[in-house]
């Protein structure tokens, strides 16, 4: 194949974004770059001699079921880029940083939604990548289960959620060789347990309560493209 060979990938990205007040700078960064993300991402991949034949992005904006009720979770379908770039940008721009109640949020529920995405299973080379942005801790799963809109098919415990990540235990959720989890989160319980015990996880520690203000767009592009 030689030096001119380029690997061709079908890439699914799920962005799990803490949408509470302190995350305004990160949300603004994502919003400001949403329309250009496809071209910028493809340029990064080309630098690595990789091409992406299909790129899809899903958005999960999370807060807190117990405190935020109907505003706790925004979960979209996949947007295919570049064809749906405008719809993707419109969705991202509609997210407002607000709510959250106490400090921890429902990040584990967001992860559960992400894992159960309708992933691309047809591409010869696949990457299923979940990216989590949060500057705070996460509740234990089920903390907000008293809310009327709490999903009935949610994992009932952290152990069950862990089994969902291990596709050998839960076939059909994520491709074992394709899956990646990238976390921009503080070193708080659950986030650190995931980092230390789940496979194919990359953790970039953020400062608690700082809104990820030191994170920049170029870094995000590099981290995602390096994971593929």
Buried (B, 14 or more C-beta within 10 A) or exposed (E): EEEEEEBEBBBBBBBBBBBBEBBBBBBEBBBEBBBEBBEBBBEBBEEEEBEBEBBBBBBBBBBBBBBBBEBBBBBBEBBBBBEBBEBBBEBBBEBEBEBBBEBBBBBBBBBBBBBBBEBBEEBEBBBBBBBBBBBBBBBEBBBBBEBEEBBEEBBEEBEBBBBBBBBEEBEEBBBBEBBBBBBBBBEBEBBBEBBEEBEBBBBBBBEBEBBBBEBEBEEBBEBBBEBB
